[in-house]
Amino acid sequence: MTLTDIATPSVFETVESEVRSYCRAWPVVFERASGSRLYDEDGRPYLDFFAGAGSLNYGHNNPVLKRALLEYLGNDGVTHGLDMSTTAKRDFLETFRTTVLEPRALPYKVMFPGPTGTNAVEAALKLARKVTGRQTVVSFTNAFHGMSLGSLAVTGNAAKRAGAGVPLHHAIRMPFDDYLDGQLPDFLWFERLLNDAGSGLDHPAAVIVETVQGEGGINVARAEWLRALAELCRRHDMLLIVDDIQMGCGRTGDFFSFEEAGITPDIVTLSKSISGYGLPMALCLFRPELDVWQPGEHNGTFRGNNPAFVTATAALDAYWRDGALRERTLSRAGRVERALLDLCGGDGRTGLSVRGRGLVWGLEFADGERAEAVCRRAFETGLLVETSGPRGEVVKLLPPLTATDDELDEGLGILARSVRHTA
């Protein structure tokens, strides 16, 4: 490479919008990917503990899923189907029912709202308002639910909300679990507002919650907090929506992240790893009595992404017919937690802490600059991790669920060296 080549702006800089973000943190051109690794165009490997922001729970180009996809495309299978009935959709619905819904006694109807997570959230909010005839939706501090207007209204991050350009209405924030450091009983403020005719709080249609706030900084809700929230919603006739877009599909161990708490939400949103292959796909699940939609009342051109149905079906068949993946994920959770706790003990800085569940973990630093420096050093030495939290103060780990023990140890080793390097 010559000095002229280095000085010449790339097509990404000259043509692509300034809105691009991840490429700024990882300034290489990636060419291929396999399993837990990405490779740049010079052939250098990078261990991927980002996993497509949680869209690649089964790794890159998973061979089982790829084989099913290639066979389907080779047979001229339907690619674009809107909401027409296709064999690919039928196979997915039947497999989802038998491997996910029925074993968990979940009676949900399945809606394909569009190809992304924010489409699923918009559908959930719209449905909750349609069913109840009310407008207000309660969300929580540090929540993230998507980048379209309805989703932004129930998102907490100030920078993301500012991008809306218009007022974001019909939403109210409540403290997430431990937001007040245990100084007040759970939901004391929320219930007082609900019971007080003078509080000014319009009776909410629904409450939307993440069991683990990924973008918010890996804030983990306790099972007892989630159960208390579900009971509060029941007593006050509010629908409970669980946003499982990043934490579902096995990320916390169980297929749904709310299973540990033993609750049954009224509405659930899924996306990211539901296709298993990184193909766009999203679901909105809800109790049958909530299915009050009129035909076409909520739709989207790409809600029938049949190749995604194919890979989703293959993923369910391969990984969710038994409990092997769940047990493997839960056992590895302890492995990651121990490594991170050891790392914290040797750092010697106040405020460094660890939190997480399953295979989503956060390492919190005193400030965002240190966390960013750790991520930058990790990238330089072959590991992809990103920051999260309101100040970017948390290094977030999302390794593929299919990563080997050696790959986990390798990534944790790179992270430990990066922390020490930036001390």
Residue pairs with C-beta under 8 A, 6 or more apart in sequence:
12 20
12 23
22 386
25 375
25 376
25 379
25 386
26 46
26 379
26 384
28 40
28 41
28 42
28 44
29 40
29 41
30 38
30 39
30 40
30 41
30 46
31 39
31 40
31 41
32 38
32 39
33 39
33 48
33 60
33 61
34 59
34 60
34 61
35 59
35 60
35 61
35 62
35 400
35 402
35 403
36 47
36 48
36 59
36 60
36 399
36 400
36 402
36 403
36 404
36 407
37 45
37 46
37 47
37 48
37 60
38 45
38 46
38 48
38 60
38 384
39 45
39 46
40 46
44 382
45 382
46 379
46 382
46 383
46 384
47 382
47 383
47 384
47 407
47 410
47 411
47 414
48 56
48 60
48 384
48 399
48 400
49 383
49 384
49 385
49 397
49 398
49 399
49 411
49 415
50 384
50 385
50 386
50 398
51 57
51 59
51 398
51 399
51 400
52 272
52 278
53 246
53 272
53 386
53 398
54 214
54 245
54 246
54 247
54 251
54 272
54 273
54 360
54 398
55 272
55 273
55 275
55 278
56 273
56 277
56 278
56 400
57 249
57 250
57 251
57 272
57 273
57 276
57 400
57 401
57 402
58 65
58 273
58 276
58 277
58 315
58 318
58 319
58 400
58 401
58 402
59 400
59 402
59 403
60 278
60 400
61 277
62 276
62 277
62 315
62 402
64 314
64 315
64 318
65 276
65 277
65 311
65 314
65 315
65 318
66 277
67 314
68 310
68 311
68 313
68 314
69 277
69 307
69 310
69 311
69 314
72 88
72 306
72 307
72 310
73 79
73 307
77 87
77 88
77 306
77 307
77 310
78 84
78 86
78 87
78 88
78 306
79 306
79 307
80 302
80 304
80 305
80 306
81 88
81 89
81 304
81 306
82 299
82 301
82 303
82 304
83 112
83 299
83 303
83 304
84 304
86 304
86 306
86 309
88 306
88 307
88 309
88 310
88 313
89 304
89 306
89 309
91 309
91 310
91 313
92 309
92 310
92 312
92 313
92 316
93 110
95 313
95 316
95 317
96 110
96 312
96 316
99 316
99 317
99 320
99 321
100 106
100 255
100 316
100 320
101 107
101 108
104 255
104 256
104 259
106 264
106 285
107 287
107 288
108 268
108 285
108 286
108 287
108 288
109 285
109 286
109 287
109 288
109 290
109 291
110 283
110 284
110 285
111 123
111 283
111 284
111 285
111 286
111 293
111 298
112 281
112 282
112 283
112 303
112 304
113 119
113 120
113 122
113 123
113 282
113 283
113 284
113 298
113 300
113 303
114 120
114 122
114 123
114 282
114 300
114 302
114 303
115 280
115 281
115 282
115 300
115 302
115 303
115 305
115 308
116 146
116 271
116 280
116 282
117 146
117 243
117 245
117 246
117 269
117 271
117 272
117 282
118 145
118 146
118 147
118 148
118 151
119 148
119 271
119 282
119 300
119 303
120 245
120 269
120 270
120 271
120 282
120 283
120 284
121 145
121 146
121 148
121 150
121 151
121 154
121 208
121 243
121 245
121 269
122 146
122 148
122 150
122 151
123 269
123 284
123 298
124 206
124 208
124 241
124 243
124 267
124 269
124 284
124 286
125 137
125 150
125 151
125 154
125 206
125 208
125 241
126 150
126 298
127 267
127 284
127 286
127 290
127 292
127 293
127 298
128 137
128 205
128 206
128 239
128 241
128 266
128 267
129 135
129 137
129 205
129 206
130 292
130 293
131 205
131 239
131 290
131 292
132 205
132 206
132 237
132 238
132 239
133 205
134 202
134 203
134 204
134 205
135 170
135 202
135 205
136 170
136 171
136 172
136 201
136 202
136 203
136 204
136 205
137 153
137 154
137 170
137 171
137 172
137 204
137 205
137 206
137 207
137 208
138 171
138 172
138 173
138 174
138 190
138 204
138 206
138 207
138 208
138 238
139 145
139 154
139 155
139 156
139 171
139 172
139 173
139 174
139 207
139 208
139 209
140 156
140 173
140 174
140 175
140 176
140 179
140 209
140 210
140 213
141 156
141 173
141 174
141 175
141 176
141 179
141 216
142 156
142 157
142 176
142 179
142 213
142 216
142 217
142 219
142 389
142 390
143 154
143 155
143 156
143 173
143 176
143 208
143 209
143 210
143 213
143 216
143 243
144 155
144 156
144 157
144 160
144 210
144 213
144 214
144 215
144 216
145 151
145 152
145 154
145 155
145 208
145 210
145 243
146 152
146 155
147 160
147 163
149 164
149 166
149 168
152 160
152 161
152 163
152 164
152 168
153 168
153 169
153 170
153 171
154 171
154 208
155 161
156 173
156 216
156 390
157 215
157 216
157 390
158 390
161 168
172 201
172 204
174 187
174 189
174 190
175 189
176 213
176 216
176 219
176 221
177 186
177 219
177 220
177 221
177 222
177 225
178 219
178 222
186 225
186 228
187 228
187 229
187 232
190 232
191 232
191 236
192 199
193 199
193 201
194 201
194 203
194 236
203 236
203 237
203 238
204 236
204 238
205 238
205 239
206 233
206 238
206 239
206 240
206 241
206 266
206 267
207 229
207 232
207 233
207 238
207 239
207 240
207 241
208 241
208 242
208 243
209 221
209 226
209 229
209 240
209 241
209 242
209 243
210 216
210 221
210 242
210 243
210 244
210 246
210 247
211 220
211 221
211 226
211 242
211 244
211 247
211 252
211 257
211 258
211 261
212 218
212 219
212 220
212 221
212 246
212 247
212 252
212 257
212 356
212 357
212 360
213 219
214 246
214 247
214 360
214 388
214 396
214 398
215 246
215 388
216 388
216 389
216 390
217 362
217 364
217 388
217 389
217 390
217 393
217 394
218 355
218 356
218 360
218 361
218 362
218 364
218 388
218 389
218 394
218 396
219 355
220 355
220 356
220 357
223 260
223 261
223 262
224 261
226 258
226 261
226 263
227 261
227 262
227 263
229 240
230 240
230 261
230 263
230 264
230 265
232 238
233 239
233 240
233 266
239 266
239 267
239 290
240 263
240 265
240 266
240 267
241 265
241 266
241 267
241 268
241 269
242 256
242 257
242 258
242 265
242 267
242 268
242 269
243 269
244 256
244 257
244 258
244 268
244 269
244 270
245 269
245 270
245 271
245 272
245 282
246 272
246 360
247 257
247 360
248 255
248 256
248 257
248 268
248 270
248 272
248 273
248 274
249 255
249 270
249 272
249 273
249 274
249 276
250 273
250 319
250 320
250 325
250 326
250 329
250 358
250 401
251 257
251 273
251 329
251 358
251 359
251 360
251 398
251 401
252 260
252 329
252 357
252 358
252 359
252 360
253 260
253 326
253 329
253 330
253 333
253 357
253 358
254 260
254 326
255 320
255 326
256 268
257 357
257 358
258 265
258 268
266 286
266 287
266 290
267 284
267 285
267 286
267 287
267 290
268 283
268 284
268 285
268 286
269 282
269 283
269 284
269 285
270 282
270 283
270 284
270 285
271 281
271 282
271 283
273 315
274 281
274 282
274 283
274 308
274 312
275 281
275 305
275 308
275 311
275 312
275 315
276 311
276 312
276 314
276 315
276 316
277 308
277 311
277 315
279 305
279 307
279 308
279 311
280 302
280 305
280 308
281 305
281 308
281 309
281 312
319 325
319 401
325 401
328 401
329 358
329 359
329 401
330 358
332 359
332 405
332 408
333 356
333 357
333 358
333 359
335 405
335 408
336 356
336 359
336 361
336 397
336 408
336 412
337 354
337 356
337 361
339 409
339 412
339 416
340 354
340 361
340 363
340 412
341 354
343 363
343 412
343 415
343 416
343 419
344 352
344 353
344 354
344 363
346 420
347 419
347 420
347 423
348 423
349 365
349 366
349 423
350 366
351 364
351 365
351 366
352 363
352 364
352 365
352 366
353 363
353 364
354 361
354 362
354 363
354 364
355 361
355 362
355 364
356 362
356 397
359 397
359 398
359 399
359 401
360 396
360 397
360 398
361 396
361 397
362 388
362 389
362 394
362 395
362 396
362 397
363 371
363 374
363 394
363 395
363 397
363 415
363 419
364 371
364 389
364 393
364 394
364 395
365 371
365 374
365 393
365 394
365 395
366 393
367 391
367 393
368 387
368 389
368 391
368 392
368 393
370 393
370 422
371 387
371 389
371 392
371 393
371 394
371 395
372 387
372 392
373 422
374 385
374 395
374 415
374 418
374 419
374 422
375 385
375 386
375 387
375 395
375 418
377 417
377 418
377 421
377 422
378 384
378 385
378 414
378 415
378 418
379 385
381 414
381 417
381 418
382 414
383 411
383 414
383 415
383 418
385 395
385 396
385 397
385 415
386 395
386 396
387 393
387 394
387 395
387 396
388 394
388 396
395 415
397 411
397 415
399 407
399 408
399 411
403 411
